[in-house]
Amino acid sequence: MMRVRRDVASLTLGDRDAAETEPWHPVLDAYARGVRAMQDLDDPDDPVPASWMWAANTHGIDQFTRRRPAWAQCAHGSLFFLPWHRAYLAWFERTVRDLSDDDDWALPYWDYSHPDSDRTLPVEFAVEQRTVDGALVDNPLFSPGRSTRPIPAGDADIVEALAQPRYVREGEPGFGGALPDRFFGTVEDRPHNYVHMAISGLMRSPATAGRDPIFWLHHANIDRLWEVWRLLDGSVPLTDPGVVPGQVRSAWESATFWFGDEQRPETYAMDAVEDLEHEQMGYLYESVELVEPLAAEVAERRAAILAAEDGGIGLDEAARWTPVAATFDLPSGEAREIPFEGGPRGLDAAPPTRLMLELAGATARAPHDAYDVEVRSGPDAAPHVVRGFSTFGLEGTPDDEVRNYLVDASAVLSDLLDEGWDGGALTVRLLPAGEAEERPPGERGPGEDEPGHDDRAINVAQVTVYVQAP
């Protein structure tokens, strides 16, 4: 049986007063009933697989929760981010279907990137109470602490993600990941990570995100974008010959995901996860077509990427990234010169066309939502700012875990070369996104002298600069 996952925009009442007093669309009503039934099963002393907290803890747990084999499984910054979450949603969807007693129910998705979307939370998730059988009751889809503002348009942008022609790329993000397998893919970076932080509340951390009912609609949309990308002309999946080393392809094809009862788990093999018509999936999306102007923007950006690559997609055809500089210990707000120990690389002989920064070993306690990266060709040179990364997953990250980011700084490369950069050194600084005003390195920014500022700092263990030449 194929069920249809629908855009919540076609299901919502669109008015807060109506959401409190009028009947909801059957899809959202069934979701609320299913979530309430799962919440009613919560028992911290005797957790059961059909309960709300079991489902949430399967994704991540906070420092106060004792780990179980079935919990804290989420795959982030990994090639398996998309397939793991697809299987996770299918398992959750079946649980809601069983407890809501609606065998036709399918999880809706929230298409906040649609040109007609106002990017605000659907009202059924924003009201604290709803009317059921003539009585006001607590709304199980409400979660305190969420932002009431629309998701910023830039955070919901999908053009760069969908334009990537390959699922995985070596040394830079592909749609679904990168090699080595420790970085975010473009769709996981944005919109996924940025939207998590924009919603705020429980959604800010993988440890708690699954407790917010909007989490599941957000991830249904990310899953839908995988289908959108797969159907675009020129998209190259990980399993195409020559795209990845044999051991990576073998690990992908043999992957199995499991959920629920630890003695009798429900398992999902990769061949089922990749086939929405498989009986374990059994759903399709209301729409997987890009509307204008998104379709034209994605096509134009993809054409530019392919032109820069000269058509090469295999391991033997892809351009190589060459490390030219590295440094250790980059705290936010402070500038670090990144020298290359062997001296200038003499880039005049073969001017690079791409510039990538690898930020490895990032840690933080309570970072800003996102950081931009300021790059200078020297300590006293003019600053050039590029979009950096969202910090989803940094807050509350265990001490034994770190995050790694790839930042494409190619947009400012021509400026650096015009200023005489020869590969010998760059000066790099991390700044909270939106605060990249041109102030000299070392000068304190707004709030940096306030008590508790150090709690908001982010530290990167190592920065490596890579260039790519034709």
MONOR-V724082 format. One record per backbone hydrogen bond with DSSP energy under -1.0 kcal/mol. NH is the residue of the N-H (numbers start at 1). CO is the residue of the C=O. Records with the same first field share a line. If there is no record, write none. Layout:
BEGIN
NH: CO / CO
END
This chain:
BEGIN
3: 282
5: 284
8: 109
10: 7
11: 8
12: 8
19: 15
20: 16
21: 17
22: 18
29: 25
30: 26
31: 27
32: 28
33: 29
34: 30
35: 31
36: 32
37: 33
38: 34
39: 35
40: 36
42: 39
46: 43
51: 48
52: 38
55: 51
56: 52
57: 53
58: 54
59: 56
60: 56
65: 62
71: 68
72: 57
73: 58
74: 59
81: 78
84: 80
85: 81
86: 82
87: 83
88: 84
89: 85
90: 86
91: 87
92: 88
93: 89
94: 90
95: 91
96: 92
97: 93
98: 94
99: 95
100: 96
102: 97
105: 102
109: 6
110: 217
112: 110
114: 111
117: 114
125: 122
126: 123
127: 123
130: 137
132: 135
135: 132
137: 130
139: 128
142: 139
147: 199
151: 119
156: 152
162: 158
163: 159
167: 236
171: 179
174: 177
175: 166
176: 167
177: 167
179: 169
182: 180
186: 174
187: 175
189: 185
190: 186
192: 187
193: 188
194: 189
195: 191
196: 192
197: 193
198: 194
199: 195
200: 196
203: 200
204: 201
205: 202
208: 205
209: 205
211: 208
212: 209
215: 212
218: 214
219: 215
220: 216
221: 217
222: 218
223: 219
224: 220
225: 221
226: 222
227: 223
228: 224
229: 225
230: 226
231: 227
232: 229
235: 232
236: 165
240: 237
243: 240
249: 245
250: 246
251: 247
252: 248
253: 249
254: 250
255: 252
257: 268
259: 266
266: 259
268: 257
270: 255
273: 269
274: 270
275: 272
278: 275
281: 278
282: 278
283: 276
284: 3
286: 5
295: 291
297: 293
298: 294
299: 295
300: 296
301: 297
302: 298
303: 299
304: 300
305: 301
306: 302
307: 303
308: 304
309: 305
311: 306
312: 309
315: 242
318: 314
322: 467
324: 465
325: 465
326: 339
327: 463
329: 461
330: 460
332: 458
333: 430
334: 331
336: 428
338: 426
340: 424
343: 340
349: 346
353: 468
354: 468
356: 466
357: 407
358: 464
359: 405
360: 462
362: 403
363: 459
366: 455
371: 389
372: 431
373: 386
374: 429
375: 384
376: 427
381: 378
384: 375
386: 373
389: 371
391: 369
394: 391
397: 394
401: 398
403: 362
405: 359
407: 357
409: 355
412: 409
413: 410
416: 412
417: 413
418: 414
419: 415
420: 417
421: 416
427: 376
428: 336
429: 374
431: 372
433: 370
435: 432
437: 435
439: 437
443: 440
448: 445
450: 447
453: 450
456: 453
459: 363
460: 330
462: 360
463: 327
464: 358
465: 325
466: 356
467: 322
468: 354
END
